[in-house]
């Protein structure tokens, strides 16, 4: 899957709930079926994680579904910006259209999320200015998915993946994840 990543066997949460699937239905996906998976590459300080969440179903207007999902993410982040680790998460700017090479018949938008240590957070080793992780989401006529790639070494050094780089990874994940239904 998407390069050097291998699927994690333990479901450590983070997947879509039935409430999330209902939201995708409101955004314009008929009969959404949620899917999620987590992948990992490397160990220790060089660990990279990739999280895929999404739905498949009939999608009449992929761009409006992607826009609706990003609006929901922003709404949730404004309502409660704290994460389970005590970090504060905030979206940076607006979702930007990204067009990776070979990416066709779909729309993709990416947006950065900045994580900063909150009061009482367990943030040992994390720079006080925090770190940024991109979220990329695609939509086509049968799938909508979003990918979050986190890189421990990049986070600690303050270097984050660009939206274009995240888009390239997301395009590979989309190509690997899509299967033809017969």
C-alpha positions in Angstrom: 0.0 0.0 0.0 1.4 3.4 -1.0 5.1 2.7 -1.0 6.7 1.3 2.1 3.7 1.3 4.3 2.3 -1.9 5.8 -1.2 -2.3 7.2 -1.5 -2.3 11.0 -3.3 -5.3 12.3 -4.7 -3.8 15.4 -7.6 -1.4 14.9 -6.6 1.4 17.1 -9.7 3.4 16.5 -9.9 6.6 14.5 -12.3 5.0 12.0 -15.6 6.5 10.8 -18.7 6.0 13.0 -22.2 5.5 11.7 -22.8 9.1 12.6 -19.9 10.0 10.3 -21.5 7.9 7.5 -24.8 9.8 8.1 -22.9 13.0 7.6 -21.5 11.8 4.3 -25.1 11.0 3.3 -26.1 14.6 4.1 -23.1 15.8 2.0 -24.3 13.8 -1.0 -23.2 10.1 -0.9 -26.0 7.7 -1.5 -25.8 4.6 0.8 -22.4 5.4 2.2 -20.4 2.4 3.4 -17.6 3.5 5.8 -14.0 2.1 5.4 -10.9 2.8 7.4 -7.4 1.5 7.7 -4.1 2.4 9.3 -0.6 1.9 7.9 2.9 2.2 9.3 6.4 2.6 7.9 9.6 2.5 10.0 10.1 2.3 13.7 10.9 4.6 16.7 11.7 8.1 15.7 11.6 7.3 12.0 8.0 6.0 12.2 5.5 7.3 9.7 1.8 6.6 10.0 -0.9 6.8 7.3 -4.5 6.8 8.2 -7.3 6.3 5.6 -10.9 7.0 6.3 -13.7 7.3 3.8 -16.9 5.9 2.3 -18.0 4.3 -0.9 -21.4 4.7 -2.5 -22.9 6.8 -5.2 -21.5 10.3 -5.4 -23.3 12.7 -7.7 -21.2 15.8 -6.9 -17.8 14.8 -5.5 -16.6 18.4 -5.0 -19.6 19.4 -2.9 -19.1 16.2 -0.7 -15.4 17.1 -0.2 -16.3 20.7 0.7 -19.0 19.5 3.1 -16.6 17.1 4.8 -13.9 19.8 5.2 -16.6 22.2 6.6 -17.6 19.5 9.1 -13.9 19.0 10.1 -13.5 22.7 10.6 -16.8 22.9 12.6 -15.6 20.1 14.9 -12.2 21.6 15.4 -13.7 24.9 16.4 -16.0 23.3 18.8 -13.3 21.3 20.5 -9.7 21.8 19.5 -8.1 19.5 22.1 -6.9 16.0 21.1 -6.7 12.8 23.1 -3.0 13.5 23.8 -3.7 17.0 25.2 -2.5 18.8 22.0 -4.5 21.6 20.5 -5.4 21.1 16.8 -6.4 24.0 14.5 -6.9 24.1 10.8 -4.6 26.4 8.8 -6.1 28.4 6.0 -8.7 26.8 3.7 -8.7 23.5 1.7 -6.7 23.9 -1.4 -7.2 22.0 -4.7 -4.3 19.7 -5.4 -3.7 17.9 -8.7 -1.1 15.1 -8.3 0.4 13.6 -11.5 -1.8 10.8 -12.8 -4.8 11.8 -10.7 -7.8 11.8 -12.9 -11.6 11.8 -12.8 -11.8 13.1 -9.2 -11.3 16.2 -7.1 -8.7 16.5 -4.3 -8.3 19.1 -1.7 -5.7 19.3 1.1 -5.4 21.4 4.2 -2.9 21.7 7.0 -3.7 21.0 10.6 -1.4 22.6 13.2 -0.9 20.8 16.5 0.5 22.7 19.5 1.1 21.6 23.0 -1.9 22.4 25.2 -1.9 23.0 29.0 -1.1 19.7 30.7 -0.3 17.9 27.4 2.1 15.0 27.3 4.3 16.7 24.8 7.8 15.5 25.7 10.1 16.1 22.8 7.6 18.1 20.7 8.7 21.6 19.7 6.9 24.3 21.6 5.8 25.8 18.3 4.1 22.5 17.5 4.0 20.8 14.2 1.8 20.6 11.1 0.2 17.6 9.5 -1.7 17.8 6.1 -5.1 16.2 5.5 -6.0 15.4 1.9 -9.4 14.3 0.7 -10.5 13.0 -2.7 -13.9 12.5 -4.1 -15.0 10.7 -7.3 -18.3 9.2 -8.5 -18.0 6.2 -6.1 -15.6 7.0 -3.3 -14.7 9.8 -0.9 -11.6 9.3 1.3 -9.2 11.3 3.4 -5.6 10.5 4.2 -3.6 11.8 7.1 0.2 11.1 7.0 2.2 11.7 10.1 6.0 11.6 10.3 7.6 11.6 13.8 11.0 12.8 12.6 9.5 15.6 10.5 7.2 16.7 13.4 10.2 16.9 15.9 12.3 18.8 13.4 9.5 21.2 12.6 9.5 20.1 8.9 6.1 19.2 7.6 5.0 17.5 4.4 3.8 19.9 1.8 0.3 19.8 0.6 1.6 18.7 -2.9 3.6 15.8 -1.3 0.6 14.8 0.8 -1.6 14.9 -2.4 0.9 12.6 -4.2 0.6 10.0 -1.3 -3.2 10.4 -1.2 -3.4 9.7 -5.0 -1.4 6.5 -4.5 -3.6 5.5 -1.7 -6.7 6.2 -3.8 -5.3 4.1 -6.7 -4.5 1.2 -4.3 -7.8 1.5 -2.4 -10.2 1.6 -5.3 -11.5 -1.8 -6.5 -13.9 -2.5 -9.3 -17.3 -3.9 -8.2 -18.7 -6.4 -10.6 
